[in-house]
């Protein structure tokens, strides 16, 4: 999660959730009577003067709601917030009507509270500090290459390499210069990877990105297995990296990073089960017992379990998750769409890693 702004005096905070865990935090932070503001869409009708859009047309609007209800959307990882509209463009005359805003990953939301409790602030701050694998971006063309590191939505520029290639008529010199250019990029990339250990995306216009990846494979570099994306942008350098971020080219890598993190933690569960040392529990009843002891350090919950649970089961599950957080544990919601997410489902959809053996 990222905090975009916080006005303590006016009790206004604007945040961006980055994963299902952040949406769970938002679900617990936002309460009835709070005000939330976000971009949404709404069907509006045309008045007699024709000022408003045609009947039934859904248009984007920035709305503020007085919160009355909230829920995880049962079929997708979204947080749905329902309430009366308290802020809207005057032209549409919709203040006082009810509306539902769906908050998903990457969508900014502004929250206004009568009082921000300390534990709410601390919960959001913890979410902003959760570490994730960075994305190392090589953006290159025939003029320059830039190696940057993407942390959530910010770039850290690590190095710029200038090509200095001879003209195409000097083929031998040009071929040698290209090999030196690629070697300089590879050496710089290797140093950054040793520091960050993230997945790698290579982006650029034309064939340059593809030729560089072929060069890495030819050199049998250990980085070959870390290349997660080869994408097209209109230029190299830092501008190419920013374009990759803006255009969504890097979204695929972000999803892979999340899957890697989820896979590793489920593997950890399985290794503990195999060693039979009492460091994990799985299935609702056993996990509930571990929570009652205050032993749970990390609780894994399948997104499918959250979506498909009946109302009574869902309430028990949410109470259990809150109890974990109240006792200093963390929650991780696991995507059931990949192999290890389905393994968690086979364990009952819920498992816990303990602080000590029980």
N, C-alpha and C positions, 0 to 999 in steps of 0.2 A: 504494500500500500504506500501511497505517496500523499503527504500533506501539501496541498498547494498553497494554502493560507490559513491563518488562524487569528481572528480578532477577539482577544480575550474580553475586552470591554463590551463589545457588542454581542459576544457569545456566538460567533459565527465561525464555522470551520468548513473548508472546502477540501475534499479528498478524492483520490482516484483509486479504486480497488483494482488489484492486478491478478487475483486468482480467487478460487472458491473460498479459501480460508478468509480472505479479506471480506467477502460478501457475508460470511458467517459473523465476523466482527461487527459489520454494519447492522446486521439483523438484530444483534444484541444491544448495540449502542442506541439505535433510533427507537424512540418511545412515543406512545400516544401523546398528542399535544405538542410534539416538536414540529418545526417547520422544515420542509426539505424543498430544495430548488434544483431542477435539472432540465436538460433538453428532453423532449418527448414528442410524440405525434398525437394529433387528435382530429377527429372528423368534425368539420364545422359546416354550417349552412350559410347560404348566400342570403343577404337581406334584400329588401326591395330596391335599394339604390345600387345594388351590385358591388358594394364595397368589399364584402367578404368573398372567399372562394366559393365555387359552385357546391351545390348540395352533395353531401357525402364524401367530399374530397378530404383526405387525410393530409394534414400539413404539419411541418415541424414547428414547435413552439417551445419557448422557455417558460416553464410554469413553476409556481410555488404552491405546495400543499400544506394544509394543517393535518398532520398524520392522525389517522384513526385506526388503520389496520396495516399489517405487514405480514409477509410470508415468503418463504422460498418458493419459486415457481416449481411445480412438481415435475415437469418434464425437461426443464433446462436449468442450467446453473445461473439463475437470475433471482434478484431480490425484488419483489413487487411491493410497492408502497401505495396505499390507497388513502384518500382523504378529500376534503373540500378544497377547491382552488381558492387561494388567497392572493395570488399574484399572477396576472396574465395581461397580454396586450388589451387595451381598452376596446379596440375595434370589434372584438369578438363577443363581448358581453357574456363571458362564461364564469366570472367570479361567483363563487357560491355553489357551483356545480361540482359533482364528484368526478374524480379522475384517478387512474392508476398509472404510476410511473414505474417502468421496469429498469432496474439498475443491473448492468452486466459488467464484466471485466473491461477495464479501460475507459469507462464512462464516468466523468466527473459528477460529483454530487455535493451540494452545499447543505449543511445541517445547522439549524439555529435552535438552541435550547434555552429554556428559562434559566437553567443552571447546568454547567458542565461539572460532573463529579470527577474527583481525582482519578478514581479507578477507570472511568471511561477514557480519560486522556491517556492514562498509562497503557490501556489496552491498545489504543490506536498507535501510540508510539512504539510499542513492542512489535506491532505488525509492520511498521515502516522499517524496522531494523532486521527483519527476517532476511537472511542471506539466501541468495540464489546464484546459480552458475551464471557468470557473465557471458555475453556474446562478443566474440572478437571479430571485428569486421575489417576485411581488406577491400578497400574500394580503389579501383585502379583503371587507368587507360594508358595511352601511349605517351602521356606527358608526365604523370605523377601517380604515386600510390600513397594512400593514407591508411595507417593502421589505427583503429579506434576500438574502444571497449564500451559496450552498451550496458549500463546498469539501469534496469527498468526503463526509464524514458530519457536518460541523459547520456551524452557521449563524453568520453574521456579520450582526447587525442593523444596517442602514444608516440607516433613517429610519422614523418613525411619523407618519402623517397622520390627524388626527381629522376626522370628517365634519361634525358640527354641522348636521344637516339639519332644516329646519322640518317640521312635521307635514304629512300628506298633504292636509289641508284647505286649506293655503296653497300651492296648486299652482304659482303663478308664482314665489313665493319659493323653493319647493322645487326647481323646475326650474333656476333660476339657481344655487342652492347646490350642486346635483349637478354642474353644469358646472364650477364653481369647484373642487369636490372632485376631479373627474377631472383638471382641469388641474394642480392641485397634485401629484397622484400622477404624472402624466406628466412634469412638470418634474423631480421628484425621481428618477424612473426614468431619465430621460435622463442626468442627472449620474452616476448609478451605472453606467449602461452605458458611458459615455465612459471611466470608470475601469477597468471590468472586462472589457468587450467579450465578454460571455458570451451564451448563449441565455436566453430569457425564458420563465418559466412564470407564468401568471395563474391563481390559484386562489381559491375562495370558495364560499359557499352561494348558492343561488338564481340569479337572473339578473344579479347585480352584475358578476361577472367578464365575462360576455358583453357587457354594455353598455359596460364600460370598453374592451374590445377594439374594439368598434364605434367608440368615441370616438377611439381611436388611429388607426384607419383613416381616419376622417372628417378628421382633422387632417393626414393624409398624412405621418405621422411616419416617419422612416427606421427606427424600431424595429418597424414592422409586420412586416418580413421576419425579424426576430429572434424573434418569438413562436413558440415551439415547442410549447407545451401550454396548453390551457385545461382546468382540472380542478376537480372538486367536492370541497370539504371542508366541515365543519360550521360553521366560523367564520372570521372574518377575523383580522387582526393576527398577532402572532408565534405564537400558538397554532395558527392555521390553517396557517402555514408548517411548524411541527413536525409537525402531523397529516399534511401532504402527504409529509413525509419518512418518517414511521413507516408510513404506509399503502401506500407504494410508488408513489404517484401520479407522483413525479418520475423513476421508473426509465426511462420512455420518453425523457425528455430526456437522461439520462445516456448512453443508447445512441446517441442522435443525436450527442452531443458526441464520443464515441469514433469514430463513423463520419466525422465532419468531420475529426478529427485524422488518421485513416488515409488519407482521401481526399487531404488536403493533401500528405502525405509521398509518396504514389504519384504525384501530379501533379508533385512535385519531381523524382522519378526520370525521368518522361517528358520533362520540360523539359531535363534534362541529356542524355538520350539524343538529343533533337533537336538539341542544340548540339554534340554529338560532341566534348566536351572532356576525356573520360577521367575524369569525376568519378563515374561509376557503373559497376557491373557487374551482369549478371543471368544466370541459369542457374547451376547448381551449379559447374561447372568454372571459369568465369570468376570467380565470387565466391570460390571456394577460392583461386585465384591471388592475388586482391586481399588476402585474409586473410593469406596467407603473407608478403606484403609489409608487413603491419602497417598497411595503409592504410585499413581499414574503420572509419568513424565510426559508422555506423548500418546494421544488418542487418535487412532486412524478410523475414519468413518467413510464408508462407500457412498458416493453421490447417489447411486441407485437406491441404496437403503433409505437415504433421506427423502428421495422423490417418491418412492413406492410405499412407504410406511403408512398404515392407516392412522387416523387422527390420534387415537389413544396411544398407539405405539410411538408415534412421532413426538408427542408431548413428553413421554418417558425418555426418549432419546435426547431431546433438547435439554431436559433437566439434567441428564447425565453429563452432557457436554458442558453445561454451565458449571456443574459441580467440579469438573476437572479444572476449568479455568480459575474458579474461586480458590482452588487449592494449589495454584501455581503451575498447573500443567498446560500443555499446548494442544491445539486441535489441528489435524491435517485431514482435509477432505480429499479422498482418492477417486480419481476418474476410473469408472468401471469399464471404459472402452479399450483399455490395453491389457496385455497378458497378466501383469501382476495386480492390476485392478480387479480382474476376474478371480484371481487367486484369493484376494481379500474377501470377495463375495462368497467364495467357497468356505471361508472361515466364519461365515455368519454376517459378513459386511461390517464388522467392528472388531477392533483389536487394540491392545494397549501395550506400551513399553513402560517398564517400571523403573523407579529410582533405585529400588533394592529388591532382592528376591523375596517372594512371598509363597 
